[in-house]
Protein backbone atom coordinates (compact mmCIF):
# COMPACT_ATOMS: atom_id res chain seq x y z
CA UNK A 1 0.00 0.00 0.00
CA UNK A 2 2.71 2.52 0.95
CA UNK A 3 4.72 1.62 -2.17
CA UNK A 4 1.67 2.30 -4.37
CA UNK A 5 1.01 5.59 -2.52
CA UNK A 6 4.64 6.63 -3.04
CA UNK A 7 4.39 5.80 -6.75
CA UNK A 8 1.18 7.84 -7.13
CA UNK A 9 2.65 10.87 -5.34
CA UNK A 10 5.87 10.64 -7.37
CA UNK A 11 3.83 10.33 -10.56
CA UNK A 12 1.79 13.42 -9.61
CA UNK A 13 4.89 15.54 -9.07
CA UNK A 14 6.54 14.19 -12.24
CA UNK A 15 3.43 15.27 -14.19
CA UNK A 16 3.58 18.74 -12.61
CA UNK A 17 7.28 19.03 -13.49
CA UNK A 18 6.44 18.02 -17.06
CA UNK A 19 3.76 20.71 -17.30
CA UNK A 20 6.23 23.32 -16.02
CA UNK A 21 8.78 22.16 -18.61
CA UNK A 22 6.19 22.39 -21.42
CA UNK A 23 5.28 25.91 -20.26
CA UNK A 24 8.93 26.95 -20.42
CA UNK A 25 9.57 25.27 -23.79
CA UNK A 26 6.53 26.94 -25.38
CA UNK A 27 7.50 30.38 -24.10
CA UNK A 28 4.52 30.33 -21.74
CA UNK A 29 2.00 29.55 -24.49
CA UNK A 30 1.06 26.33 -22.67
CA UNK A 31 1.55 27.92 -19.27
CA UNK A 32 -1.64 26.63 -17.72
CA UNK A 33 -3.14 23.37 -16.53
CA UNK A 34 -6.69 22.06 -16.65
CA UNK A 35 -8.45 19.82 -14.11
CA UNK A 36 -10.15 16.85 -15.74
CA UNK A 37 -12.79 14.74 -14.04
CA UNK A 38 -13.01 11.05 -14.98
CA UNK A 39 -16.81 11.12 -14.49
CA UNK A 40 -16.76 7.63 -13.01
CA UNK A 41 -19.88 6.60 -11.07
CA UNK A 42 -18.26 7.54 -7.75
CA UNK A 43 -16.82 10.88 -8.89
CA UNK A 44 -17.23 13.52 -6.19
CA UNK A 45 -19.52 16.49 -6.85
CA UNK A 46 -16.61 18.88 -6.14
CA UNK A 47 -14.46 17.12 -8.75
CA UNK A 48 -17.25 17.21 -11.34
CA UNK A 49 -17.66 20.94 -10.63
CA UNK A 50 -13.90 21.46 -11.03
CA UNK A 51 -13.81 19.74 -14.43
CA UNK A 52 -12.37 22.17 -16.97
CA UNK A 53 -11.02 24.59 -14.32
CA UNK A 54 -7.89 26.25 -15.75
CA UNK A 55 -5.13 27.85 -13.67
CA UNK A 56 -1.50 28.86 -14.24
CA UNK A 57 0.88 25.89 -13.99
CA UNK A 58 2.35 27.24 -10.74
CA UNK A 59 -1.05 28.02 -9.19
CA UNK A 60 -3.49 25.78 -7.33
CA UNK A 61 -6.92 24.57 -8.32
CA UNK A 62 -9.78 25.15 -5.89
CA UNK A 63 -11.53 21.86 -5.19
CA UNK A 64 -14.46 22.23 -2.85
CA UNK A 65 -12.67 25.15 -1.21
CA UNK A 66 -9.38 23.24 -0.85
CA UNK A 67 -6.16 24.12 -2.67
CA UNK A 68 -4.58 21.45 -4.87
CA UNK A 69 -1.74 21.53 -7.36
CA UNK A 70 -3.28 18.47 -9.05
CA UNK A 71 -5.49 15.45 -8.34
CA UNK A 72 -4.06 13.43 -5.48
CA UNK A 73 -2.28 16.41 -3.93
CA UNK A 74 -1.32 15.44 -0.38
CA UNK A 75 -2.65 18.79 0.88
CA UNK A 76 -6.21 17.73 0.03
CA UNK A 77 -8.33 16.19 2.76
CA UNK A 78 -8.79 12.45 2.55
CA UNK A 79 -12.37 13.04 1.43
CA UNK A 80 -11.12 14.89 -1.65
CA UNK A 81 -7.99 12.80 -2.31
CA UNK A 82 -8.60 9.10 -1.64
CA UNK A 83 -9.46 7.08 -4.77
CA UNK A 84 -9.59 10.21 -6.94
CA UNK A 85 -9.38 9.30 -10.63
CA UNK A 86 -9.13 12.87 -11.98
CA UNK A 87 -6.24 14.06 -14.16
CA UNK A 88 -4.55 17.25 -15.39
CA UNK A 89 -3.87 18.47 -18.91
CA UNK A 90 -1.74 21.23 -20.41
CA UNK A 91 -3.75 24.31 -21.34
CA UNK A 92 -3.19 27.59 -23.14
CA UNK A 93 -2.07 30.39 -20.84
CA UNK A 94 -4.72 32.75 -22.22
CA UNK A 95 -7.43 30.36 -20.98
CA UNK A 96 -6.56 30.89 -17.29
CA UNK A 97 -9.71 31.47 -15.29
CA UNK A 98 -11.83 29.69 -17.89
CA UNK A 99 -13.61 26.38 -17.89
CA UNK A 100 -11.83 24.63 -20.78
CA UNK A 101 -13.69 22.71 -23.43
CA UNK A 102 -16.41 21.27 -21.21
C-alpha positions in Angstrom: 0.0 0.0 0.0 2.7 2.5 1.0 4.7 1.6 -2.2 1.7 2.3 -4.4 1.0 5.6 -2.5 4.6 6.6 -3.0 4.4 5.8 -6.8 1.2 7.8 -7.1 2.6 10.9 -5.3 5.9 10.6 -7.4 3.8 10.3 -10.6 1.8 13.4 -9.6 4.9 15.5 -9.1 6.5 14.2 -12.2 3.4 15.3 -14.2 3.6 18.7 -12.6 7.3 19.0 -13.5 6.4 18.0 -17.1 3.8 20.7 -17.3 6.2 23.3 -16.0 8.8 22.2 -18.6 6.2 22.4 -21.4 5.3 25.9 -20.3 8.9 27.0 -20.4 9.6 25.3 -23.8 6.5 26.9 -25.4 7.5 30.4 -24.1 4.5 30.3 -21.7 2.0 29.5 -24.5 1.1 26.3 -22.7 1.6 27.9 -19.3 -1.6 26.6 -17.7 -3.1 23.4 -16.5 -6.7 22.1 -16.7 -8.4 19.8 -14.1 -10.1 16.8 -15.7 -12.8 14.7 -14.0 -13.0 11.0 -15.0 -16.8 11.1 -14.5 -16.8 7.6 -13.0 -19.9 6.6 -11.1 -18.3 7.5 -7.7 -16.8 10.9 -8.9 -17.2 13.5 -6.2 -19.5 16.5 -6.9 -16.6 18.9 -6.1 -14.5 17.1 -8.8 -17.2 17.2 -11.3 -17.7 20.9 -10.6 -13.9 21.5 -11.0 -13.8 19.7 -14.4 -12.4 22.2 -17.0 -11.0 24.6 -14.3 -7.9 26.3 -15.7 -5.1 27.9 -13.7 -1.5 28.9 -14.2 0.9 25.9 -14.0 2.4 27.2 -10.7 -1.1 28.0 -9.2 -3.5 25.8 -7.3 -6.9 24.6 -8.3 -9.8 25.2 -5.9 -11.5 21.9 -5.2 -14.5 22.2 -2.9 -12.7 25.2 -1.2 -9.4 23.2 -0.8 -6.2 24.1 -2.7 -4.6 21.4 -4.9 -1.7 21.5 -7.4 -3.3 18.5 -9.0 -5.5 15.5 -8.3 -4.1 13.4 -5.5 -2.3 16.4 -3.9 -1.3 15.4 -0.4 -2.7 18.8 0.9 -6.2 17.7 0.0 -8.3 16.2 2.8 -8.8 12.4 2.6 -12.4 13.0 1.4 -11.1 14.9 -1.6 -8.0 12.8 -2.3 -8.6 9.1 -1.6 -9.5 7.1 -4.8 -9.6 10.2 -6.9 -9.4 9.3 -10.6 -9.1 12.9 -12.0 -6.2 14.1 -14.2 -4.5 17.2 -15.4 -3.9 18.5 -18.9 -1.7 21.2 -20.4 -3.8 24.3 -21.3 -3.2 27.6 -23.1 -2.1 30.4 -20.8 -4.7 32.8 -22.2 -7.4 30.4 -21.0 -6.6 30.9 -17.3 -9.7 31.5 -15.3 -11.8 29.7 -17.9 -13.6 26.4 -17.9 -11.8 24.6 -20.8 -13.7 22.7 -23.4 -16.4 21.3 -21.2 
